[in-house]
């Protein structure tokens, strides 16, 4: 189970869903990932489609996470009521941001989440069991993608209920004035600070490796990251097409 692996700081590898098509998601869910994250921040995927995608992912016995559009009560409540196994919350920059995400995710007395008798609870038939599941199995990942988050990383990872962090390299580099330049010294130092802080607490640190080069993900594994997103659905498609055509035309 994903929660158990996170608790033990064991390696898990997932990927990113940005094409809201059932066939595409089914192919991704059959590839052997531990989890898939449905992206609501930078896609046209609407909430009506999210539940369908969650069901497809879970039918392949892997975990369905949702990367939210923002750290906001209603969107968190809705995707969890749909039955998501967890959420990745963008722009967690402080301890207060992390506490807010937990409050919106957990039922009282652990949080402030409102009750909806929807898919997650078997449409009300299994609400007591679902309450226990939320306490024991729900995954909440804080996305670290701003220099303020880096400066507050020790406080963020100490918030009860945060199960791991994931570095968002593009926004993090942008907050340092050099978007997309991961070789810039200050960007490298910021990333390393997050990883080192997590290592010191045996806490899961993650990274979204956007490209499909396996050397890139191996580098982050060697650094000590254990919660890794490898690629994006359309980038696997893009790279396969580009590489195939290149080989054909070079003959």
HUPE-V760501 format. One record per run of one state. SS is the DSSP state (@ for helix, = for strand, . for the rest). FROM is the first residue (numbers start at 1). TO is the last residue. If there is no record, write none. Layout:
BEGIN
ss-><SS/SS>
from-><FROM/FROM>
to-><TO/TO>
END
This chain:
BEGIN
ss-><./@/./=/./@/./=/./@/./=/./@/./=/./@/./@/./@/./=/./@/./@/./=/./@/./@/./=/./@/./=/@/.>
from-><1/2/8/12/18/22/30/35/40/47/60/63/68/73/82/86/90/95/106/119/122/127/138/139/145/147/152/153/157/164/168/169/176/185/201/205/210/214/224/227/233/250>
to-><1/7/11/17/21/29/34/39/46/59/62/67/72/81/85/89/94/105/118/121/126/137/138/144/146/151/152/156/163/167/168/175/184/200/204/209/213/223/226/232/249/251>
END
